[in-house]
Amino acid sequence: SARISDRPISVRKFVLGGKVTHPNMLMQPSLADVEFTTADGATLHAHSYVLLVRCEELANMVHPAARREKWRTNRPRRHTVESVNLRGSPLLTRDVLSLILDYLYRGECDLSIENAAVLASLALRLSVAAEQLQLRRLALLAYAYVRSVTTLENCAKLLRLANELKSLANKAFLLNYIHKHQQEVVKEKSTADVLGLSLFQEVVALAFNPYEEPEPLETPPESTFIQDFQRLYDAVQQGDVAPIYCWSDAFVRLGDQTIPFNKAVVAGASKLIGNLLHPSPKEEDLTATLGLVEHPLSADCFRAFLRFVYYRDDKISIDVACQLVNFAQSFVLYDLQSVCENVIFGRIRPASFISVLGITYEPMNAKRTQMLDMRERCLKWIGVPDNLKRVDLAPLASLPHQAALDIVAALQNSTVRTLSDSGSCTSMSITDSPARQRSGTSRAKMPKITGESLSLRKRAQK
């Protein structure tokens, strides 16, 4: 098993739970708009807008650039699937094209064939196909992989294949490898039969020249995986004025704003969302389908969701995180939910206090230890008099009644601690927060209400 990767190691945000960004798009052919028939007769699906930002050569096989430009003002108003016959491209077999599509959608491709000879041959074919499609980084990664799996047993067959495919880079390396191990290779009786007369004579002639170490392979260019999907998102949002035209097939209306997107990208991020989306004759309004009528999000919030889904932008403000966390949880977007919760847990601010506290009282969060911890932190924070003065408690009316009671209890605890520290209270034991007391983890007695805490309680109730 082996892996050719286009993701720089430093970009760990693209690897969440061992999975990368968009592999599920390839598993949902119903939302695809491209159907390839490979050189060996197999059928593979893709999306024209992904090809456009990741591999323009393949995109031009589907829609020539001139036709795409006309669509800025006159795009077909129906879901069409373009069929592309690749029988005239013998390199683009099912195995090779599958690896290329994996690379385009995932930033990596897995080579998991146990037969080493077949594996080396496939990598060589992949390197040549990638070069023809102007996927320079993939080509160089595949070249390097061919070098790593070349052995005395397979070098003759690989040399013959490289010669047939007219791959000068692979042929030069393999000739150099055989030159270094010429005695072992030539003495094998099968070598002449495998290479053929002309190529075998070329190998024998190597003996008349001194051996030289091969030139180091060119360093692959930096990955553009993240930037490409960001370009796709930007192009969809900009519409007709975008530098490249990438069409959308869905939108939502939030307030006075219409936000377009690609169904397949969003469906690939969540199986639950994927089950709700289907091809439609024209751009479809999915505001109600995604539950945004009953539980609306702000336009900024939904765009933050799309940026995360398209290119894993995790720069989310706390206000957006407070809105987005329940949406992410309801659609089983665990990676997005984790990002939102990390933002929320790391920042308690006066302007966001009520929103953050309210999340911990949501029914779906009632028994989550992480949310109880967050509630405890919020209540400790509001117990500091300076913090209380900076919070607008008016929105507290929208929270469950228990939230107000817990805030009052926190204020009482804070007052008693203050009195105890100053020597005014000599025998008082506060061992736990109100949230922990109700959850059964502690049975500490509630302190008496002092004059100061009573004043704070009245303010909290108001």
C-alpha positions as a Markdown table, in Angstrom:
| # | Residue | x | y | z |
|---|---|---|---|---|
| 1 | Ser | 0.0 | 0.0 | 0.0 |
| 2 | Ala | 1.3 | 3.5 | -0.8 |
| 3 | Arg | 0.1 | 7.0 | -1.0 |
| 4 | Ile | 0.9 | 9.9 | -3.2 |
| 5 | Ser | 0.0 | 13.1 | -1.4 |
| 6 | Asp | -0.6 | 16.7 | -2.6 |
| 7 | Arg | -1.1 | 18.1 | 0.9 |
| 8 | Pro | 1.7 | 19.8 | 2.6 |
| 9 | Ile | 2.3 | 18.2 | 6.0 |
| 10 | Ser | 1.8 | 21.6 | 7.8 |
| 11 | Val | -1.8 | 21.9 | 6.6 |
| 12 | Arg | -3.2 | 19.6 | 9.2 |
| 13 | Lys | -6.6 | 21.3 | 9.1 |
| 14 | Phe | -7.3 | 19.4 | 5.9 |
| 15 | Val | -6.9 | 16.1 | 7.8 |
| 16 | Leu | -9.8 | 15.7 | 10.2 |
| 17 | Gly | -10.3 | 12.2 | 11.7 |
| 18 | Gly | -8.1 | 10.8 | 9.0 |
| 19 | Lys | -10.4 | 12.1 | 6.2 |
| 20 | Val | -9.8 | 14.8 | 3.7 |
| 21 | Thr | -12.0 | 17.4 | 2.3 |
| 22 | His | -14.1 | 16.3 | -0.7 |
| 23 | Pro | -13.8 | 12.5 | -1.3 |
| 24 | Asn | -17.6 | 12.0 | -0.8 |
| 25 | Met | -18.4 | 14.1 | -3.8 |
| 26 | Leu | -17.2 | 11.3 | -6.0 |
| 27 | Met | -19.5 | 8.9 | -4.2 |
| 28 | Gln | -22.6 | 10.8 | -5.2 |
| 29 | Pro | -23.0 | 10.6 | -9.0 |
| 30 | Ser | -26.5 | 11.9 | -9.0 |
| 31 | Leu | -25.2 | 15.4 | -8.4 |
| 32 | Ala | -22.4 | 15.1 | -10.9 |
| 33 | Asp | -22.6 | 16.9 | -14.3 |
| 34 | Val | -19.7 | 15.0 | -16.0 |
| 35 | Glu | -19.6 | 11.4 | -17.1 |
| 36 | Phe | -16.3 | 10.0 | -18.4 |
| 37 | Thr | -16.1 | 6.8 | -20.4 |
| 38 | Thr | -12.5 | 5.6 | -19.9 |
| 39 | Ala | -10.2 | 4.0 | -22.4 |
| 40 | Asp | -11.1 | 0.6 | -21.1 |
| 41 | Gly | -14.9 | 1.3 | -21.1 |
| 42 | Ala | -15.5 | 2.1 | -17.5 |
| 43 | Thr | -17.7 | 5.0 | -16.3 |
| 44 | Leu | -16.6 | 7.6 | -13.8 |
| 45 | His | -18.3 | 10.8 | -12.7 |
| 46 | Ala | -17.0 | 14.3 | -11.8 |
| 47 | His | -18.1 | 17.9 | -11.5 |
| 48 | Ser | -17.2 | 20.5 | -14.1 |
| 49 | Tyr | -16.6 | 23.3 | -11.6 |
| 50 | Val | -14.1 | 21.2 | -9.7 |
| 51 | Leu | -12.3 | 20.2 | -12.9 |
| 52 | Leu | -12.2 | 23.9 | -13.8 |
| 53 | Val | -10.3 | 25.0 | -10.7 |
| 54 | Arg | -8.2 | 21.8 | -10.3 |
| 55 | Cys | -7.4 | 20.6 | -13.9 |
| 56 | Glu | -8.2 | 22.9 | -16.8 |
| 57 | Glu | -7.2 | 20.3 | -19.4 |
| 58 | Leu | -9.9 | 17.9 | -18.2 |
| 59 | Ala | -12.3 | 20.9 | -17.9 |
| 60 | Asn | -11.7 | 21.8 | -21.5 |
| 61 | Met | -12.6 | 18.2 | -22.6 |
| 62 | Val | -16.0 | 18.8 | -21.0 |
| 63 | His | -16.7 | 22.4 | -21.9 |
| 64 | Pro | -14.4 | 24.5 | -24.1 |
| 65 | Ala | -13.4 | 27.8 | -22.7 |
| 66 | Ala | -15.4 | 29.7 | -25.3 |
| 67 | Arg | -18.6 | 27.9 | -24.4 |
| 68 | Arg | -18.1 | 28.6 | -20.7 |
| 69 | Glu | -17.8 | 32.3 | -21.3 |
| 70 | Lys | -21.1 | 32.3 | -23.2 |
| 71 | Trp | -22.7 | 30.8 | -20.1 |
| 72 | Arg | -22.1 | 33.9 | -18.1 |
| 73 | Thr | -25.2 | 35.4 | -19.7 |
| 74 | Asn | -26.9 | 32.4 | -21.2 |
| 75 | Arg | -26.3 | 29.3 | -19.1 |
| 76 | Pro | -28.6 | 26.2 | -19.7 |
| 77 | Arg | -31.4 | 26.2 | -17.1 |
| 78 | Arg | -31.5 | 22.5 | -16.6 |
| 79 | His | -29.3 | 19.8 | -14.9 |
| 80 | Thr | -27.3 | 18.4 | -17.8 |
| 81 | Val | -24.8 | 15.6 | -17.7 |
| 82 | Glu | -22.0 | 16.0 | -20.2 |
| 83 | Ser | -20.6 | 12.7 | -21.6 |
| 84 | Val | -16.9 | 12.6 | -22.4 |
| 85 | Asn | -15.5 | 9.7 | -24.3 |
| 86 | Leu | -11.8 | 9.0 | -23.5 |
| 87 | Arg | -11.4 | 5.9 | -25.7 |
| 88 | Gly | -9.0 | 8.0 | -27.8 |
| 89 | Ser | -6.8 | 8.5 | -24.8 |
| 90 | Pro | -5.3 | 5.0 | -24.0 |
| 91 | Leu | -3.5 | 6.2 | -20.9 |
| 92 | Leu | -6.8 | 7.3 | -19.2 |
| 93 | Thr | -8.0 | 3.9 | -18.1 |
| 94 | Arg | -10.3 | 3.4 | -15.1 |
| 95 | Asp | -7.3 | 2.8 | -12.7 |
| 96 | Val | -5.4 | 5.9 | -13.8 |
| 97 | Leu | -8.3 | 8.3 | -14.1 |
| 98 | Ser | -9.6 | 7.2 | -10.7 |
| 99 | Leu | -6.3 | 8.1 | -9.1 |
| 100 | Ile | -6.3 | 11.5 | -10.9 |
| 101 | Leu | -9.8 | 12.3 | -9.7 |
| 102 | Asp | -8.9 | 11.2 | -6.2 |
| 103 | Tyr | -6.0 | 13.6 | -6.4 |
| 104 | Leu | -8.2 | 16.5 | -7.6 |
| 105 | Tyr | -10.9 | 16.0 | -5.0 |
| 106 | Arg | -8.8 | 14.8 | -2.0 |
| 107 | Gly | -5.3 | 16.2 | -2.5 |
| 108 | Glu | -4.0 | 12.6 | -2.5 |
| 109 | Cys | -4.4 | 9.3 | -4.2 |
| 110 | Asp | -3.9 | 5.9 | -2.7 |
| 111 | Leu | -2.1 | 3.1 | -4.4 |
| 112 | Ser | -3.2 | -0.1 | -2.7 |
| 113 | Ile | -2.4 | -2.9 | -5.1 |
| 114 | Glu | -0.5 | -5.8 | -3.5 |
| 115 | Asn | 1.2 | -6.8 | -6.7 |
| 116 | Ala | 4.4 | -4.7 | -6.8 |
| 117 | Ala | 4.9 | -5.1 | -10.5 |
| 118 | Val | 1.4 | -3.8 | -11.2 |
| 119 | Leu | 1.8 | -1.0 | -8.7 |
| 120 | Ala | 5.0 | 0.3 | -10.3 |
| 121 | Ser | 3.5 | 0.1 | -13.8 |
| 122 | Leu | 0.4 | 2.0 | -12.6 |
| 123 | Ala | 2.5 | 4.7 | -11.0 |
| 124 | Leu | 4.5 | 5.1 | -14.3 |
| 125 | Arg | 1.3 | 5.4 | -16.3 |
| 126 | Leu | 0.0 | 7.9 | -13.8 |
| 127 | Ser | 3.1 | 10.1 | -14.1 |
| 128 | Val | 2.8 | 10.3 | -17.9 |
| 129 | Ala | -1.0 | 10.9 | -17.8 |
| 130 | Ala | -0.5 | 13.7 | -15.2 |
| 131 | Glu | 2.2 | 15.3 | -17.3 |
| 132 | Gln | -0.2 | 15.3 | -20.3 |
| 133 | Leu | -2.9 | 16.9 | -18.2 |
| 134 | Gln | -0.5 | 19.5 | -17.0 |
| 135 | Leu | -0.7 | 18.3 | -13.4 |
| 136 | Arg | 2.9 | 19.0 | -12.8 |
| 137 | Arg | 2.9 | 18.3 | -9.1 |
| 138 | Leu | 1.2 | 15.0 | -9.4 |
| 139 | Ala | 3.5 | 14.0 | -12.2 |
| 140 | Leu | 6.6 | 14.7 | -10.2 |
| 141 | Leu | 5.2 | 12.9 | -7.2 |
| 142 | Ala | 4.4 | 9.9 | -9.4 |
| 143 | Tyr | 7.9 | 10.1 | -10.9 |
| 144 | Ala | 9.4 | 10.0 | -7.5 |
| 145 | Tyr | 7.2 | 7.0 | -6.6 |
| 146 | Val | 8.4 | 5.1 | -9.6 |
| 147 | Arg | 12.0 | 5.6 | -8.6 |
| 148 | Ser | 11.2 | 4.3 | -5.1 |
| 149 | Val | 9.6 | 1.1 | -6.3 |
| 150 | Thr | 12.0 | 0.2 | -9.1 |
| 151 | Thr | 13.8 | -3.1 | -8.5 |
| 152 | Leu | 16.0 | -5.5 | -10.4 |
| 153 | Glu | 13.0 | -7.7 | -11.0 |
| 154 | Asn | 10.8 | -5.0 | -12.6 |
| 155 | Cys | 13.2 | -2.5 | -14.2 |
| 156 | Ala | 13.3 | -4.1 | -17.6 |
| 157 | Lys | 9.5 | -4.1 | -17.9 |
| 158 | Leu | 9.3 | -0.5 | -16.7 |
| 159 | Leu | 11.9 | 0.6 | -19.2 |
| 160 | Arg | 9.9 | -1.0 | -22.0 |
| 161 | Leu | 6.7 | 0.7 | -20.8 |
| 162 | Ala | 8.4 | 4.1 | -20.5 |
| 163 | Asn | 9.8 | 3.7 | -24.0 |
| 164 | Glu | 6.3 | 2.8 | -25.4 |
| 165 | Leu | 4.8 | 5.8 | -23.6 |
| 166 | Lys | 7.6 | 8.1 | -24.8 |
| 167 | Ser | 8.2 | 9.2 | -21.3 |
| 168 | Leu | 11.7 | 10.6 | -21.5 |
| 169 | Ala | 12.0 | 11.4 | -17.8 |
| 170 | Asn | 11.1 | 7.8 | -16.7 |
| 171 | Lys | 13.2 | 6.3 | -19.5 |
| 172 | Ala | 16.3 | 8.3 | -18.5 |
| 173 | Phe | 16.0 | 7.2 | -14.9 |
| 174 | Leu | 15.5 | 3.5 | -15.8 |
| 175 | Leu | 18.4 | 3.4 | -18.2 |
| 176 | Asn | 20.6 | 4.9 | -15.5 |
| 177 | Tyr | 19.3 | 2.4 | -12.9 |
| 178 | Ile | 20.1 | -0.5 | -15.3 |
| 179 | His | 23.5 | 1.0 | -16.1 |
| 180 | Lys | 24.3 | 0.8 | -12.4 |
| 181 | His | 23.1 | -2.8 | -12.1 |
| 182 | Gln | 24.0 | -3.8 | -15.7 |
| 183 | Gln | 25.6 | -7.2 | -15.0 |
| 184 | Glu | 22.7 | -8.4 | -12.9 |
| 185 | Val | 20.1 | -7.2 | -15.4 |
| 186 | Val | 21.8 | -8.4 | -18.6 |
| 187 | Lys | 22.6 | -11.8 | -17.4 |
| 188 | Glu | 18.9 | -12.6 | -16.9 |
| 189 | Lys | 17.7 | -14.6 | -19.9 |
| 190 | Ser | 14.3 | -12.9 | -20.0 |
| 191 | Thr | 15.8 | -9.3 | -20.2 |
| 192 | Ala | 16.3 | -9.4 | -24.0 |
| 193 | Asp | 12.8 | -10.8 | -24.6 |
| 194 | Val | 11.2 | -8.2 | -22.4 |
| 195 | Leu | 13.1 | -5.2 | -23.9 |
| 196 | Gly | 13.1 | -6.2 | -27.6 |
| 197 | Leu | 16.1 | -6.0 | -29.8 |
| 198 | Ser | 16.4 | -2.3 | -30.2 |
| 199 | Leu | 16.0 | -1.4 | -26.6 |
| 200 | Phe | 18.3 | -4.3 | -25.5 |
| 201 | Gln | 21.0 | -3.0 | -27.7 |
| 202 | Glu | 20.6 | 0.5 | -26.1 |
| 203 | Val | 21.1 | -1.2 | -22.7 |
| 204 | Val | 24.2 | -3.1 | -23.8 |
| 205 | Ala | 25.7 | 0.1 | -25.2 |
| 206 | Leu | 25.6 | 1.6 | -21.7 |
| 207 | Ala | 28.6 | -0.5 | -20.8 |
| 208 | Phe | 30.9 | 1.7 | -23.1 |
| 209 | Asn | 30.1 | 4.8 | -21.0 |
| 210 | Pro | 31.1 | 5.5 | -17.3 |
| 211 | Tyr | 28.2 | 5.4 | -14.8 |
| 212 | Glu | 27.1 | 8.7 | -13.4 |
| 213 | Glu | 24.6 | 9.3 | -10.6 |
| 214 | Pro | 21.2 | 10.6 | -11.9 |
| 215 | Glu | 20.2 | 14.2 | -11.6 |
| 216 | Pro | 18.0 | 14.8 | -8.6 |
| 217 | Leu | 14.4 | 15.0 | -9.4 |
| 218 | Glu | 12.9 | 18.4 | -9.6 |
| 219 | Thr | 11.2 | 19.6 | -6.4 |
| 220 | Pro | 7.4 | 19.5 | -6.9 |
| 221 | Pro | 5.7 | 22.9 | -6.8 |
| 222 | Glu | 3.7 | 23.9 | -3.8 |
| 223 | Ser | 0.3 | 22.4 | -3.4 |
| 224 | Thr | -2.6 | 24.6 | -4.6 |
| 225 | Phe | -5.3 | 22.3 | -3.1 |
| 226 | Ile | -6.7 | 24.8 | -0.6 |
| 227 | Gln | -6.3 | 27.8 | -2.9 |
| 228 | Asp | -8.1 | 26.0 | -5.7 |
| 229 | Phe | -11.2 | 25.2 | -3.6 |
| 230 | Gln | -11.1 | 28.8 | -2.2 |
| 231 | Arg | -11.1 | 30.0 | -5.8 |
| 232 | Leu | -14.2 | 27.8 | -6.5 |
| 233 | Tyr | -16.0 | 29.3 | -3.5 |
| 234 | Asp | -15.1 | 32.9 | -4.5 |
| 235 | Ala | -16.1 | 32.3 | -8.1 |
| 236 | Val | -19.5 | 30.9 | -7.1 |
| 237 | Gln | -20.2 | 33.9 | -4.8 |
| 238 | Gln | -19.1 | 36.4 | -7.4 |
| 239 | Gly | -21.2 | 34.9 | -10.1 |
| 240 | Asp | -21.0 | 36.5 | -13.6 |
| 241 | Val | -18.2 | 38.9 | -12.6 |
| 242 | Ala | -15.8 | 36.2 | -11.4 |
| 243 | Pro | -12.5 | 35.8 | -13.2 |
| 244 | Ile | -13.6 | 32.2 | -13.9 |
| 245 | Tyr | -17.2 | 31.2 | -14.4 |
| 246 | Cys | -18.3 | 28.5 | -12.0 |
| 247 | Trp | -22.0 | 27.9 | -11.9 |
| 248 | Ser | -24.1 | 27.1 | -8.8 |
| 249 | Asp | -27.2 | 24.9 | -8.6 |
| 250 | Ala | -28.6 | 26.0 | -5.2 |
| 251 | Phe | -29.0 | 29.0 | -3.0 |
| 252 | Val | -30.5 | 30.1 | 0.3 |
| 253 | Arg | -32.2 | 33.4 | 1.2 |
| 254 | Leu | -31.3 | 34.8 | 4.6 |
| 255 | Gly | -32.7 | 38.3 | 5.3 |
| 256 | Asp | -32.2 | 40.3 | 2.2 |
| 257 | Gln | -29.3 | 38.3 | 0.9 |
| 258 | Thr | -29.2 | 35.4 | -1.6 |
| 259 | Ile | -26.2 | 33.0 | -1.1 |
| 260 | Pro | -25.4 | 30.6 | -3.9 |
| 261 | Phe | -23.5 | 27.3 | -3.6 |
| 262 | Asn | -22.9 | 23.9 | -5.2 |
| 263 | Lys | -25.1 | 21.1 | -3.9 |
| 264 | Ala | -22.4 | 18.4 | -4.3 |
| 265 | Val | -19.9 | 20.3 | -2.2 |
| 266 | Val | -22.3 | 20.7 | 0.7 |
| 267 | Ala | -23.8 | 17.2 | 0.3 |
| 268 | Gly | -20.3 | 15.7 | 0.4 |
| 269 | Ala | -19.7 | 17.3 | 3.8 |
| 270 | Ser | -22.7 | 15.7 | 5.5 |
| 271 | Lys | -24.6 | 12.5 | 4.8 |
| 272 | Leu | -27.7 | 13.9 | 6.3 |
| 273 | Ile | -27.6 | 17.0 | 4.0 |
| 274 | Gly | -26.7 | 14.7 | 1.1 |
| 275 | Asn | -29.9 | 12.7 | 1.6 |
| 276 | Leu | -31.9 | 16.0 | 1.2 |
| 277 | Leu | -30.4 | 17.2 | -2.0 |
| 278 | His | -31.3 | 16.0 | -5.5 |
| 279 | Pro | -30.7 | 17.3 | -9.1 |
| 280 | Ser | -33.1 | 20.0 | -10.1 |
| 281 | Pro | -34.0 | 21.6 | -13.5 |
| 282 | Lys | -32.7 | 25.0 | -12.3 |
| 283 | Glu | -31.1 | 26.7 | -9.3 |
| 284 | Glu | -33.0 | 25.5 | -6.3 |
| 285 | Asp | -33.9 | 27.5 | -3.2 |
| 286 | Leu | -32.9 | 25.2 | -0.2 |
| 287 | Thr | -33.6 | 27.6 | 2.6 |
| 288 | Ala | -36.5 | 25.5 | 3.9 |
| 289 | Thr | -34.8 | 22.2 | 3.1 |
| 290 | Leu | -31.8 | 23.1 | 5.3 |
| 291 | Gly | -34.1 | 24.1 | 8.2 |
| 292 | Leu | -33.3 | 27.8 | 7.9 |
| 293 | Val | -36.9 | 29.0 | 7.9 |
| 294 | Glu | -37.6 | 27.6 | 11.4 |
| 295 | His | -34.1 | 28.1 | 12.7 |
| 296 | Pro | -32.6 | 30.9 | 10.6 |
| 297 | Leu | -28.9 | 31.8 | 10.5 |
| 298 | Ser | -27.4 | 35.1 | 9.6 |
| 299 | Ala | -25.9 | 35.5 | 6.2 |
| 300 | Asp | -22.5 | 35.8 | 7.6 |
| 301 | Cys | -23.0 | 32.6 | 9.6 |
| 302 | Phe | -24.0 | 30.6 | 6.5 |
| 303 | Arg | -21.1 | 32.0 | 4.5 |
| 304 | Ala | -18.8 | 30.9 | 7.3 |
| 305 | Phe | -20.3 | 27.4 | 7.0 |
| 306 | Leu | -19.7 | 27.4 | 3.3 |
| 307 | Arg | -16.1 | 28.6 | 3.6 |
| 308 | Phe | -15.5 | 25.8 | 6.1 |
| 309 | Val | -17.1 | 23.2 | 3.8 |
| 310 | Tyr | -15.3 | 24.4 | 0.6 |
| 311 | Tyr | -11.8 | 25.0 | 1.9 |
| 312 | Arg | -11.8 | 24.4 | 5.6 |
| 313 | Asp | -11.6 | 28.0 | 6.7 |
| 314 | Asp | -11.7 | 27.8 | 10.5 |
| 315 | Lys | -11.4 | 31.5 | 11.2 |
| 316 | Ile | -14.8 | 31.8 | 12.8 |
| 317 | Ser | -15.8 | 34.6 | 15.2 |
| 318 | Ile | -17.5 | 33.8 | 18.5 |
| 319 | Asp | -20.8 | 35.3 | 17.4 |
| 320 | Val | -20.9 | 33.1 | 14.3 |
| 321 | Ala | -19.8 | 30.1 | 16.3 |
| 322 | Cys | -22.6 | 30.5 | 18.8 |
| 323 | Gln | -25.1 | 30.4 | 15.9 |
| 324 | Leu | -23.4 | 27.7 | 13.9 |
| 325 | Val | -22.7 | 25.1 | 16.6 |
| 326 | Asn | -26.2 | 23.7 | 16.8 |
| 327 | Phe | -26.6 | 23.7 | 13.0 |
| 328 | Ala | -23.4 | 21.7 | 12.8 |
| 329 | Gln | -24.5 | 19.3 | 15.5 |
| 330 | Ser | -28.0 | 18.8 | 13.9 |
| 331 | Phe | -26.4 | 17.8 | 10.5 |
| 332 | Val | -23.6 | 15.7 | 12.1 |
| 333 | Leu | -20.8 | 18.0 | 11.0 |
| 334 | Tyr | -18.6 | 17.0 | 13.9 |
| 335 | Asp | -15.5 | 18.7 | 12.6 |
| 336 | Leu | -17.3 | 22.0 | 12.2 |
| 337 | Gln | -19.0 | 21.5 | 15.6 |
| 338 | Ser | -15.6 | 21.0 | 17.2 |
| 339 | Val | -14.2 | 24.2 | 15.7 |
| 340 | Cys | -17.2 | 26.2 | 16.9 |
| 341 | Glu | -17.0 | 24.7 | 20.4 |
| 342 | Asn | -13.3 | 25.4 | 20.6 |
| 343 | Val | -14.0 | 29.0 | 19.6 |
| 344 | Ile | -16.8 | 29.3 | 22.2 |
| 345 | Phe | -14.9 | 27.6 | 25.0 |
| 346 | Gly | -11.8 | 29.7 | 24.5 |
| 347 | Arg | -13.6 | 33.1 | 24.7 |
| 348 | Ile | -16.1 | 34.4 | 27.1 |
| 349 | Arg | -16.8 | 38.1 | 26.4 |
| 350 | Pro | -19.5 | 40.5 | 27.8 |
| 351 | Ala | -21.2 | 40.8 | 24.3 |
| 352 | Ser | -21.4 | 37.0 | 23.8 |
| 353 | Phe | -22.0 | 35.8 | 27.4 |
| 354 | Ile | -25.7 | 35.3 | 27.1 |
| 355 | Ser | -25.4 | 33.5 | 23.7 |
| 356 | Val | -22.7 | 31.2 | 25.0 |
| 357 | Leu | -24.6 | 30.4 | 28.2 |
| 358 | Gly | -27.8 | 29.8 | 26.2 |
| 359 | Ile | -26.1 | 27.1 | 24.1 |
| 360 | Thr | -25.4 | 25.1 | 27.3 |
| 361 | Tyr | -29.1 | 25.0 | 28.1 |
| 362 | Glu | -30.1 | 23.7 | 24.7 |
| 363 | Pro | -32.0 | 20.3 | 25.1 |
| 364 | Met | -29.5 | 18.5 | 22.8 |
| 365 | Asn | -26.7 | 19.6 | 25.1 |
| 366 | Ala | -28.3 | 18.8 | 28.4 |
| 367 | Lys | -26.2 | 15.8 | 29.2 |
| 368 | Arg | -23.0 | 16.6 | 27.5 |
| 369 | Thr | -20.1 | 16.9 | 30.0 |
| 370 | Gln | -18.4 | 19.4 | 27.8 |
| 371 | Met | -21.4 | 21.7 | 27.9 |
| 372 | Leu | -21.7 | 21.3 | 31.7 |
| 373 | Asp | -18.1 | 22.4 | 31.9 |
| 374 | Met | -18.8 | 25.4 | 29.7 |
| 375 | Arg | -21.8 | 26.4 | 31.8 |
| 376 | Glu | -19.7 | 26.2 | 34.9 |
| 377 | Arg | -17.1 | 28.4 | 33.4 |
| 378 | Cys | -19.7 | 30.9 | 32.3 |
| 379 | Leu | -21.3 | 31.0 | 35.8 |
| 380 | Lys | -17.9 | 31.5 | 37.4 |
| 381 | Trp | -17.2 | 34.3 | 35.0 |
| 382 | Ile | -20.4 | 36.2 | 35.6 |
| 383 | Gly | -19.8 | 35.8 | 39.4 |
| 384 | Val | -17.1 | 38.4 | 39.1 |
| 385 | Pro | -18.7 | 41.8 | 39.9 |
| 386 | Asp | -16.7 | 43.6 | 37.3 |
| 387 | Asn | -17.9 | 41.2 | 34.6 |
| 388 | Leu | -21.5 | 41.5 | 35.7 |
| 389 | Lys | -21.4 | 45.2 | 35.2 |
| 390 | Arg | -20.4 | 44.8 | 31.6 |
| 391 | Val | -23.1 | 42.4 | 30.6 |
| 392 | Asp | -26.5 | 43.4 | 29.1 |
| 393 | Leu | -28.9 | 41.0 | 30.9 |
| 394 | Ala | -32.0 | 42.0 | 28.9 |
| 395 | Pro | -31.5 | 39.0 | 26.5 |
| 396 | Leu | -31.6 | 36.7 | 29.5 |
| 397 | Ala | -35.4 | 36.6 | 29.2 |
| 398 | Ser | -35.0 | 34.4 | 26.1 |
| 399 | Leu | -33.2 | 31.7 | 28.0 |
| 400 | Pro | -34.8 | 29.0 | 30.2 |
| 401 | His | -35.8 | 30.2 | 33.7 |
| 402 | Gln | -33.2 | 27.9 | 35.2 |
| 403 | Ala | -30.4 | 30.0 | 33.6 |
| 404 | Ala | -31.5 | 33.1 | 35.6 |
| 405 | Leu | -31.6 | 31.0 | 38.8 |
| 406 | Asp | -28.1 | 29.6 | 38.1 |
| 407 | Ile | -26.8 | 33.1 | 37.6 |
| 408 | Val | -28.3 | 34.3 | 40.9 |
| 409 | Ala | -26.7 | 31.3 | 42.7 |
| 410 | Ala | -23.4 | 32.1 | 41.1 |
| 411 | Leu | -23.6 | 35.7 | 42.3 |
| 412 | Gln | -24.5 | 34.5 | 45.8 |
| 413 | Asn | -21.4 | 32.2 | 45.8 |
| 414 | Ser | -19.3 | 35.0 | 44.6 |
| 415 | Thr | -20.6 | 37.4 | 47.4 |
| 416 | Val | -20.0 | 34.8 | 50.1 |
| 417 | Arg | -16.4 | 34.1 | 48.9 |
| 418 | Thr | -15.7 | 37.8 | 48.8 |
| 419 | Leu | -17.0 | 38.2 | 52.4 |
| 420 | Ser | -15.0 | 35.1 | 53.5 |
| 421 | Asp | -11.8 | 36.5 | 52.0 |
| 422 | Ser | -12.4 | 39.8 | 53.8 |
| 423 | Gly | -13.0 | 38.0 | 57.2 |
| 424 | Ser | -16.7 | 38.9 | 57.4 |
| 425 | Cys | -17.8 | 35.2 | 57.0 |
| 426 | Thr | -16.0 | 32.7 | 59.2 |
| 427 | Ser | -17.7 | 29.4 | 58.5 |
| 428 | Met | -18.9 | 28.8 | 55.0 |
| 429 | Ser | -18.0 | 25.9 | 52.5 |
| 430 | Ile | -18.7 | 26.3 | 48.8 |
| 431 | Thr | -17.5 | 23.2 | 47.0 |
| 432 | Asp | -19.1 | 23.2 | 43.6 |
| 433 | Ser | -21.0 | 25.2 | 41.0 |
| 434 | Pro | -24.9 | 25.3 | 40.7 |
| 435 | Ala | -24.6 | 23.3 | 37.4 |
| 436 | Arg | -22.6 | 20.5 | 39.1 |
| 437 | Gln | -24.9 | 20.5 | 42.2 |
| 438 | Arg | -28.0 | 19.8 | 40.0 |
| 439 | Ser | -26.1 | 17.1 | 38.0 |
| 440 | Gly | -25.6 | 15.2 | 41.2 |
| 441 | Thr | -21.9 | 15.4 | 41.5 |
| 442 | Ser | -22.0 | 17.5 | 44.7 |
| 443 | Arg | -24.5 | 18.3 | 47.5 |
| 444 | Ala | -23.0 | 21.6 | 48.8 |
| 445 | Lys | -25.5 | 23.7 | 50.8 |
| 446 | Met | -26.6 | 27.0 | 49.3 |
| 447 | Pro | -25.3 | 30.0 | 51.4 |
| 448 | Lys | -27.7 | 32.5 | 52.9 |
| 449 | Ile | -28.6 | 35.5 | 50.8 |
| 450 | Thr | -26.8 | 38.6 | 52.0 |
| 451 | Gly | -27.9 | 42.2 | 51.4 |
| 452 | Glu | -25.4 | 42.6 | 48.6 |
| 453 | Ser | -26.3 | 39.4 | 46.8 |
| 454 | Leu | -30.0 | 40.2 | 47.2 |
| 455 | Ser | -29.3 | 43.4 | 45.2 |
| 456 | Leu | -27.5 | 41.5 | 42.5 |
| 457 | Arg | -30.4 | 38.9 | 42.4 |
| 458 | Lys | -32.9 | 41.6 | 41.8 |
| 459 | Arg | -30.8 | 43.0 | 39.0 |
| 460 | Ala | -30.4 | 39.5 | 37.4 |
| 461 | Gln | -34.2 | 38.9 | 37.6 |
| 462 | Lys | -34.9 | 42.2 | 35.9 |
